[in-house]
């Protein structure tokens, strides 16, 4: 894929990731009952489109079209499901993805990013990457469970505050906190900047390797 296309797709993903929770929380906060589910449907459609374009494969395009059709059907039949399901499903799937990489014979996901920065990992960094992969697994699973519990038992405003604000703050805190801890704990190794770390995450192409 040409570099210009990669930049355009990366910016599109960033815009979607930032705009989706903010738009959803705003709609819920101002009590617009029909709009939260519609915003989720629109985000799913845009995400599926970006996925299909980035892949460039016919199979991916078919799956993306099926996802769009499913989102449209759920929006019509059960808009509340479309409102509450995405944060549970997305975080649960990510937790499973991280957790699956901890199985014997597999490489922990954080090790993939660490190798892009460090090359071959020394034993202490390999252990650190393994433990941080566990941390990501636990955090994402906890967010999914909390989102499900709040959807069932809490007011929508509280659910929205957690899923669209607090959960992102927790993810950001772990991402930045791990980076700062690693620099202090392992000063003998070179450490790339946060911007380079983000680029490494983007170019790791994890789903193609699993």
ABEGO torsion letter per residue (X at the ends): XBAAAAAAAAAAAAAAAAAAAAAAAAAAAAGBAAAAAAAAAAAAAAAAAAAAAAAGBAAAAAAAAAAAAAAAAAAAABAAAAAAAAAAAAAAAAAAAAAAAABBGBBBAAAAAAAAAAEBBBAAAAAAAAAAAAAAAAAAAAAAAAAAAAAAABBAAAAAAAAAAAAAAAAAAAAAAAAAAAAAABAABBBBBAAAAAAAAAAAGAAAAX
